[in-house]
Amino acid sequence: MHGAHEFLKAITVVLCVAAVTTVLFQRLRLPIVLGYILAGLIVGPYVPIPLVADREIVQTLSELGVILVMFAIGLEFRLGKLFRIGPTAGLTALIESSMMVWLGFMVARAFGWTMRESIFAGAIVAISSTTIIAKTFDEQGVARGLRELVFGILIVEDLIAILLMAILTALSSGDGVSAATIASSSGRLAAFLIGLVAVGMLVVPRAMRAINRLKRSETTLVASMGICFAVALLAHKLGYSVALGAFVAGSMVAESGESKQIEHLILPVRDLFAAIFFVSVGMSIDPELVVHHWRAVSVFAALVIGGKFVGVSTGAFLTGNGTQMSVKAGMSLTQIGEFSFIIAGLGVMLGATREFLYPVAVAVSAITTLTTPLLIRAAGPAASFLDHKLPKPLQTFAALYGTWVEQLRAPRAAGDSRWSVRRLVKLLVLDCALLVGLIIGASLFIDRVSALGVRELGLSPMLARAAVLVAVLLLATPMIFGVFNLTQRLGMSLGQPLSSEPNRADLAATPRRALVATLQLAIVLVIGLPVVALTRPFFPAWLEAILLALVVLVLGVAFWRSATNLQGHVKAGAELIIEALAAQGKADPHSSSDDALAHVQHLMPGLGAPIPLKLDAESIAVGKTLAELDLRGRTGASVLAIARGKESVLIPTAAEKLHVGDVLALAGTRHAVASAARLLQLGDDAAPEDNSGS
């Protein structure tokens, strides 16, 4: 038990040193988060400076920072918004977390760590830091679209972290990982969330509206904080994260409609305790231990930055967020934080890992915390650079893919194929579940079945194991073919909005094939990566890596062919656009070009809804090239064609210079096209920093 004087001394030292370092970092135009971490190093027990704060007190206060940050994030996520972005964020988080668990395990085994230490290492590098990202986003004023996507991914990651902790606890206690353990942990988590939301939605919004009618800001603040800590404590008592409870509390309070006022009231309190959280991170860094394990720290830091960037960017793009938004999300989530500390501490507490793993995790978190603000700041230029370096077919595909996803999400008329789509999805989920169950079951019982073959049939251990693997492959073959067949049928059904008019040649076949190839690749990643992550301790590394690489390679070749064919489809569509704009101009030079391009959309489906934009003398785009404007990189929209008097430009290159009177045919999502139009007419300040692609 700490006395009042120890508490006062600790908080005085922390806040005074943090005040000095943050002022210094503001003067140097560096992220304030780095100043907090430096303050933690100064007041920590590992640096010989006579300004030591009680580490236990600071860590207790830092827990309040995590709770308040998660509560504030919850205030931005009404449940309707959370459900809307849930599928996109969920699939992205599943792809990225599964890939990181597998990569972390492989790297740890390469360092010679034990099996259990490697499993914990994979879990540690899989979860990004909500607190670090929230603070950095606030400092840099990141716009709403990117915030929603990133925080949606983070919430799903937190749920995955809770499930991983339950599995790791069972594994460390000797119960082993089984389908029953995973199902039981998932069921309890789902029941907790459903019960909490069901009861909370009946009470919390009504109570907050009644309290707010009193028009007393201090009463509103105290009541909202009471709800926040009560739900966080309930989650802790039931064995879940206080961060998860605080987020759910914030979402329920947001349903009252008073979230803006409450957010304004808690902002100073949140910033104070969030600062203490980052100081506690700095206090946990032992420079001597970091130097001793510098190889592991360096490799895992590079793995977190590179692996999370690839995983998040891939998942976000496949779910229809566009190149710009996907790259920004990927570069924002390149760190680990509070959940990684919890998982590392759990391993040490259960005796599953040696004590070195916790400081290694803290050091990796500190390094990635230092790089996060820099990467977020560089995300825009990096997205533009990547877009420019992509091969032309991939540029075209990236520009149109978002429009297809937007069309697929749009409401359909009654009597369409929605029932067929739902039936195909159910069959696909069933086949995928059977395939995953077969692979996980085989991974858990392969040793027992192999021993049975040795004992009963007299086979050698190697031959018996090979026979089991062949049998599993034969049993899985019908399911694999079923998944590919259902994926193709689902792509064809989903691609009906891209179809051309009845009784005409199917001019939508090319974009639909590209959609099917992308859908198949996405399904393989969504299924394959979690299966590889779950079964990695039981199957040979080379077998899983080769099988997954072969499948991805085959699908990658199919995807490249479809993207190349799509380039020809777009070129033909651009020719039709030029002809339509020319014909419209001859018929009535003062008429709108919208009707002409609408007709092109019917003739050449898959191009989205091309929008014409005529450049006048006041447009800032006149005299500039498309490369100078960086239109696609900054907005996600593409110029399919340019009508210029008697001249015409099909699929213009980046070096094409724009002139007064040019009519540009813009393609992309509604948001992307609107952003491009503002940029072309009004200049740099008109184009938003982020583009959701939807």
N, C-alpha and C positions, 0 to 999 in steps of 0.2 A: 504493500500500500504506500503510495507516494503522498508526502505531505504537501501542504499548500505552497511552501517556499520552494520545494523542488519543481513543482508545476510552474510556478511563476518564473523561476530562473530559466527553465527550459524554453518556455514560450518567448521570454524576453530575448534570449540569445538568438533563437531561430528567426524571429521577426526583425530584429535589428540588423543582423548580418544579411538576411534576405533583402531588406530594404536597400542596403548599400550596393549589393551585387546587381539588383534589378535596375537601379538608377544608372549604374555603370553600363550595363548591357543596353539600356535604352539609348544612352549617349552614343554608344558604338553601333547603334542600329542592328543589334543582334537579338534573336528571340529571347524573351524574358524567361521562358522555361529553362534555358541554359543557365541563366543567372541563379535560379532557384537550386539547380543541381550543384552548381559551384558552391553556393551557400551551404548545402548539405555536406559537401566534402570538407569545408572549413570547420563546421561545428561537429563533424563526425569524430569517431574514436580512432580513426586510422591516420589522420594527418597531425603532425606535431605542432598544433597551434592551440594556445591556451584559451580556447573558446568552445568547450565541449558541452553539448546539450544531452540530456537524458534520452537515450535512443528509444526506450520503451514508451515514454510519455509522447514523444514525437510521432511514433508509429500509431499510437492510439488516436491521436488527433488527426493523423493522415487518413485513418479509416473514415472519419467524418467527412473529409474532403471527397473521397470516392462516393460516399452516399449522396452528398449534395450535388455533385456533378451529374450522377446518374439520374437524380430527381429532376434536375434542370433539363436534361435531355428528354426525359419522359414528358415534360411539359410541351415539348415541340412535336410529340408524336401522339396525336389522338388515335384511338384504336382503329378507326376507319382508315387513316393514313397508313398505319402499321400493316393492316391486312392488305392494303393496295400494293405496297412495295415488298410485302413479305415473300412472294414467289421469286421475284428478281433477286432480292438480297439473300434469300435462303439458298438458292442454287449457287450463287456466287460464293457464299461463305462455305458451302459444302465442298465445292471444287477446291477452293484455296486451302481450307483446313486439312482436308484429306491429303492433298499433295504435300503440305508442310509436315504432317505427322510422318509420312513415309520418308521424305528427304531427311528430316531430323533424325529418325531412327537409323538410316543408312550412314549418315555422317558420324553419329555417335559410335556405331559399331566399327567404323573405320578407325576411330581413335582407340579402340580396344576396350570400350566400356562394356559393362555387363548387359545382358538382355533387358533386365528391368530398368536399368539406368538409361538405356537407349530408348525404351518406350516412353519413359518420363521426358526425355529430351525432345522427342517428337511432339509430345503434347505441349511442352513449354513454348516451342517456337511457332505453334499453330495459332495462338490467340493474340490479337493486337490489343493495344491499350486505348480504351475509351477516354480515360482521363487526359492522356497526353494529346490525343487528337482534338478533343473538345477545347483544350486551352489554346492549342496552336491555331485552330480554325477561328476562334474568337479574336486572336491577335491579328490574323491576316485577313479577317473579314470575308471568309469564304462564303460564296452565295448559296442560296437555299437548295437548289437542285443537287449539287454535290453533297451537301450536308445530309440530305435525306437518304441518298444512296449509301454513303459511308456509314452513317449511324445505323441504318437498317442492317447492313452487313455485320456491324459490331454487336448488335443485339443478338443476332443469330449465333455469332461466334461465342457470346457469353453462354447461351443455352448449350452449345456444343461443349464448352469448357466444363459446365456442370455435369454433363453426361460423362465426359472423359474422367472427371474426378471420381465419379461413382465406379466406373470400370477399373480405374487404377487402384482404388481402395480395395476392391474385390480381388484384383490380381495380386496385390501386395500382401493381403491377409491369407493367401493360400487357397481361396475359394475358386480361383481360376476365372477366365473369361469364357462365358457361355452365352448362347442365345437367350437363355432364361434370365441371366443377369442383365443383359442389355435391354431386353424387353421390360423387365421389372423396373429398372432405373428410368427408362423412357416413360413408362406408364405413370410412375409416381410423379415425375416432373410435369407431365401433361395434366394430371389430375390436380396438382397444386396450382398451376396457372389458371386452369379453367375455373376451379372453385374460387380462387382469389378474385378473379375478374368478375365472375357472376355475382358474388356477394358485394364486392366493392362497388360495382356499377349501380347497385341499388341504393347505396348509402352515401358514398363519397361525393358525387356531383351535386346531389341535393343538399348535403350538408355545407359544401363550399359556397353554393349559391345563397343559402340562407345566411351564412356568416358574412358574405360580401355585402349583403343588403344592409348590414349595420354601419357600413361606411367608416370603419376603423381599420386603418392599415396595419396597426400592430396586432390586432386580433386576427386579421387574415394571415399575417406572417406566422404567428404562433400556431394557429390551427393547421396551416399547410405543413409546417415543420413537424408538428405532432403526428400527422398522418404519414409523412415521409418516414420518420424514425419508427413508428409503430409497425408499418408494413415491412420495413427492413429487418426489424427485430423478429417478426413472425417468420420471415424467410430464413433467418439464421437459426431459429429454434427448430425448424423443420429440416435443417441440414442443407439449406441452399445459400446462395451468395446474398449478402446484404445489398450488393450492387443491383442484382436482379429485382429484389423487393423494392428498392428505391425507384427503379425505372418504372415498374408497374404502378407504383403509387403516383408518380408524376403523370403517367398516361391517364389514370382515373381522374386525377384532379383536373387535367386538361379537358375532360369531357364536360366539366361545369361551364366552360366558355370563359373562364376568368384567368386563363393561363398567362396572358400578357402582363396583367397587373401583378400576379404572384411571382412571375419570373423577374420582374423589375425589383420586387421587394427582397428576393433571396439572393440577388446578384452579388452584393458586397460580401455576404456571409459565405457564399459559395467560393468566391475568389480567394478569400482569406484561407479557408481550409484546403482548397486545392493547392495553394502555394505551399502549405505545410506538407502536403503529400509529396510534392516534387523535392522538397528539402529532405524528406525521409528517404527518398530514392538515392539522393546523393550521399546520405549518411551510411547507406548500406554498401557503398563501394570501397573495397579494400584494395588499394593500389598494389600492394605486395602480392596478394593472391591473384590479382588480374595479370600481373607480370609473369607469375609462375605458370599460369594457364593461358598465356597470350595466344598460343596457336588455336586452341579450342574457341576462345573468345572471338578471335578474328574470323575464323571460318564460320562460326555460327552467326556472327553479325552480318557477314556477306550473304549467308544463306537466307537470313530473314529478309534482308533488303531485296535481293534478287528473286528469291522464291515467291515472296508475297506479291511483288510487283507483277510477275508473270501470272500467278494464280488468280489474283483479283482482276487484273486487266482482261484475261481470257474469259473468266466467268461473267464479268460485267458486259463485255462485248457480245457474248453469245446470248445474253438475255435482252439484247436490244438497246443498249445504252450509248452506242456510237463510240468511235475511236477517241474523240476528245474527252468525253466523260469517263470512259473506261481507263484510259491512261492516268487521268487525274486521280481516280479512285485507287488505282494500283499504287501510285506513288505516295498516297496519303496513308496507306495502311502498312507501311514498311517498318514496323516496330513491334516490340512486345512490352508488356507492362504488368499491371497489378495481378491479373489472373495467372500470369507466368510465375510470379513470386509465390502465389498460393500453391500452385501445382508443385513447384520445386520444394517448398517447405513441407508439403504433404509427403513427398518422397523421403525426405530426411526423417520426418517424424515417424513414418511407418517402417523405417529401416530398409527401405527398398533401394535407396541410393546412398552414396557416400556424401559427406558434408560439402565437398567441393562444388556440387552441382548448383547450390543456391547462389553463391557469389558469382559463379559463371553466368547464371541467368540474369543477375542484377547488372553485371558488367555489360552483357549484350544489350540489355534494356537501356542502359545509360548511353551506349554508343549510338543505338538506333534512335534514341530520343534526341541526341545531338543532330543527327542527320535528317530527322523528320521535317522540321521547318524549312530546311534548305531544299528538300525534295518537293515539298508542297509548292514552294515558291517557283521551282523550276518546272513544275508539271505542265504548264501551258506551252512554253517553248519546246519541251520534250515531246509533247503530243504533236505539235506542228512538224517537228523534225522527223518523227517516226512516220507521220502521214506522207511526207514528201519522199521518204526513202522506200516506201512500199512499192512493189511492182504495180504497174498500171491496172492489171486485172483485179488485184486486191483493193486498190483504191476505189475502183468502180463498185466492187462488191460491198465494201464498207459503207459507201455513200448510200446504197440502195437497201442494204439489209435492215437499217432502222425503219425505213418506210414500210417494209414488209411486216415487221413486227408490229408496227403501229396499226396497219390494216387488220392483222390477225386479232389484235386486242379490241378492235372496234365492235360495237354491238351489231348483231346480224338480224336480218328480218326473220319473221316467223316462217316456219316451213323449210328452213335451211338445213344444213348437215350437222347442226350442233349436237343432235342426239347421236349421230354416227361418230362424231369426234369424241364425245364422252365415252362411248362404248369402246372405241379404239384405245383411249387413254387407260381405261380400266383393264383391258386385256394386256396392254403394255406394262402397266404397273404390276399385274399378276405375274407375267413372265419374268420381269426384272426381279421381283421378290423371290420367286422360285430359284432363279439363277444365283442370286446373292446367298440365299439360304443353303443351296447346294455347295457353293464354294466355301462358305464359312464352316458348314458342317464337316466338309472334307478336311479343312485345315485343322479342326479340333480333334477329329477321330482318325486321322491318317496313320498315326503311330499304332493305335490299337488294331486297326484293320490290317496293317502291314505285319504286325506280330502274329495275327491270326493266320495269315498266308504262310508265314515262315513255319509256324507250328503244325498246321493242318496239311499244307501242300508241300512242305519241304523246300520252299523257294529261298533263295538267298535274300538277305535284307534289302539290298539294292533293287533286285528284281521285283520283290513284293511291293516295294514303294512305287516303282515305275508302273506296275500293273494297276495299283490303286489310282494313280494319276491318269492313266489311260482310260480307266473305267469312268472316272469323274468327267473327263473330257467327252466321252461318248454320251453320257447322260446329259451333259450340258449342251451338246450340239443342237438338239431340237429347240431348246430355249433360246440359244444364240440366234439361230435362223429365224425363230419367231419374233425376237426383238427387232431384227433388221427388217423383216417383212412388215411388221406392224408400224415401224418407224416410217417406212416408205409410204404405206397407205395413209398414215396420219399426216405426213407431209403433203400428199396429194389432196387430202380432204381440207387441211388448213389452207392450202394454196388456192382454193376455189375463188377467194376474192381477187386473185391475180388472173383469173381466167378471162379469155376473150369472149366475144359474142357468140351465141349459139350458131351452129351451122357454118362456122368458119374454121379455118385451120387453127390448131391450138398454138397460138403464138405465145402463150404463157408457159409453154413446156420448159424453156430454158431457165427463166427465173425460178420456176418451181423445182427443177432439179437441183439448183444451187441451194434452195431452201431445205430440201430433203437431205442433201449432203451435210449441211451445217447442223441440222437437227440430229442426224445420226452421230456426228462427231460430239455434239453436246451430250447426248445420252451416254455415249461411251465414257466420257469424262465424269459425268455425274454418278454413274454406276461403278466404273472401273477404279477410280481413285479411292473412294471409300472402301471398296472391297480389298484393294491392295494394302491400304493402311491397316485394316482390321486383321488381315491374314498374314501380314509381313512376318511376325515371329514364328509362323508355322510352316511356311513354304520357302524353298530356296530363293534367294534374291534374284538370281539370274533367270529363273523360270518366269516369275511375275513380270520382271522388267522386259524380257524378250516378248512375251505374249502381248502385253499392253502396247509395247512399241510397234509390233507388227500390225495390230489392229489400227492404231492411230496412223501408221504409215499408209495402210491401204485406204483408209478414209481420207487421209490428207491428199493422196493422189486423186481420188474421186472429187474432192472439194476443189483442187486446183484446176482440174479439167472443166468443172462446171463454172468456175469463176472466169476461165479463159473464154468459154463459149458465151458467157454473159457479156463479155466485152463486145463481141460481135453483135449481140442483141441490142445493146445500148447504142452502138454505132448506127444500126439500122433505124432505131428509134429517133436518134438525133437527126437523121436525114428527113424523116417524116415531120419532125418538129420544124425544121427549116422550111420545108415545103408548105406546111400549114401556116406558118407566120407570113411567108411570102404571099400566099394566096389570100390570106386575110387582109394584108396590106393593100393588095391590088383592088380587092373588092370594096374596101372602105378604109382608107388610110387612117381615119380618126377613130375607128372602132376598137373595142377591147380585144385582146388576143386570148382571153380566157377560154372562150368557146372553142377556138381552134385547138388549143392544147388539150381541152377536155376530150375532143374527138380523137386526138392522138393517144390519149390514155386508154380509150376503148380498143384502138387498133393494136397498140403495143403494150399490153399489160405488163406489170413488173417494174415500170419506171416511176411508180408512185403517182403523184399528181403534179406534173411540171407546172411551175408558176412563171409567167413572163414578167420581166422587169426591164423597163426602158430607162436608159441613163440620160438625164438632161444635163445642161451645161453646169448646173450647180452641184452635181454629184461629185463627191470627193474621189470616186473611183476613176474618173476620167483621167487618162494619161498614165495610169498605173497598170502594172502587170498583175496577173492573178497571184503570182508568187509574192509580190510586195503586199498585196491585200491579205494573203494567207486565208482566203475565204473558207476553204474546206477545213483547214486545221483549227480555225477559231470558232466556226459555227456548226460544222458538220454537213453543210449543204454543198452541192456540187453544181457546176455549170455544165449542162449537157450539150448546149449549142449556143451559138451567137449569130443572130441575124443582123447583117450589116449592109443595108442597101442591096446591091447586086452581089455582094460577097456573102459567104457563109463560112462558119468555122464549126466543124464537128468535133466534139469532145476536145475543147481547147487545152493546150498545154499550159504549164505554169508561166511560160515566157510570153503568153498572149497579152498584148496591151489593149486596154479598153478605150473606146472613143465615144464622143457625144452621139446620141441616137442609137447606140447598140441596144438590141433587145436580147436580154439574157434569159435562157430557159433554165430556171433553178429547180433542182430536184433534192428531196430530203424530207425529213419529218416536218410537220407544221411548225414546230418550234425552231428547227434549224433554218427553214426557209425564211421565217419571219425575222430571225436574227441576222441572216445574210442580207435581207432587204434593208434593214436598218443600218447595217454596216456600210453597204454600198451607197446609200443616200446621205447618211448623216455623219459617218466617220467612226473613229475608234471608240468614242465614249458610248456609242449606241449599241455596240455588240456586247452581250452579256459575257461574263467570264466563264460560265459553264453552260453546257448544253446537255440536257437530259436525254435527248434523242427520243423523246416520246411525247 
